Amino acid sequence: MLHTVTKAVSSKGVYSTLKQYLGTRPDLGIWKGICDAVLEPANPFDSKAKRAPRRWFAFFALIAAILLGCFIYFNDLF
């Protein structure tokens, strides 16, 4: 059975409704996805425990910092 829309809704109304819905869902979102990709998995028994960065992320962050330091040093930018 098909349902028909009886009330026209503006794009601003849809956006505000979607923003309100996603605001009540802390398990969704780009920030949550980034944190899950970069940090170790959360402890299900202790929600307040700090999460350490994954080893590959720490390694690549260190390499990027070294490369940036070399670039700044050898180009006399600092």
C-alpha positions in Angstrom: 0.0 0.0 0.0 1.4 3.4 -1.0 1.4 6.3 1.3 1.0 9.8 -0.1 2.5 12.9 1.3 -0.3 15.3 2.3 1.8 18.1 3.6 4.6 19.9 1.7 7.8 20.3 3.7 10.6 22.8 2.9 14.2 21.8 2.7 15.0 23.8 5.8 12.3 21.9 7.7 13.8 18.6 6.6 17.3 19.7 7.5 16.3 20.9 11.0 14.5 17.6 11.6 17.4 15.6 10.4 19.9 17.6 12.5 17.7 17.2 15.6 17.4 13.4 14.9 21.2 13.0 14.5 21.9 15.1 17.5 20.1 12.6 19.7 22.1 9.7 18.3 25.6 9.8 19.8 26.5 6.6 18.0 26.3 8.2 14.6 28.3 10.9 12.9 31.5 11.7 11.1 33.4 12.5 14.4 32.5 9.2 15.8 33.6 7.4 12.6 37.0 9.2 12.7 37.5 8.4 16.3 36.7 4.8 15.7 39.1 4.6 12.8 42.0 6.3 14.6 41.6 5.2 18.2 41.7 1.7 19.7 38.3 0.1 20.3 36.4 1.3 23.3 36.2 -0.7 26.5 32.6 -1.9 26.8 32.9 -2.3 30.6 34.3 1.2 31.2 32.8 3.9 29.1 35.0 6.7 30.7 38.3 5.0 29.9 40.6 6.9 27.6 41.3 5.4 24.2 44.9 5.2 22.9 45.7 6.0 19.3 46.2 3.0 17.0 49.8 2.1 16.3 49.6 2.8 12.5 48.1 6.2 13.2 50.8 7.1 15.7 53.5 5.9 13.2 52.2 7.9 10.3 51.6 11.0 12.5 55.2 10.8 13.6 56.5 10.4 10.0 54.3 13.4 8.9 55.7 15.5 11.7 59.3 14.6 10.8 58.7 15.4 7.1 57.1 18.7 8.0 60.0 19.5 10.3 62.5 18.8 7.6 60.6 20.9 5.1 60.5 23.8 7.4 64.1 23.5 8.4 65.6 23.1 5.0 63.4 25.9 3.4 64.3 28.4 6.2 60.7 29.0 7.1 61.3 29.1 10.8 
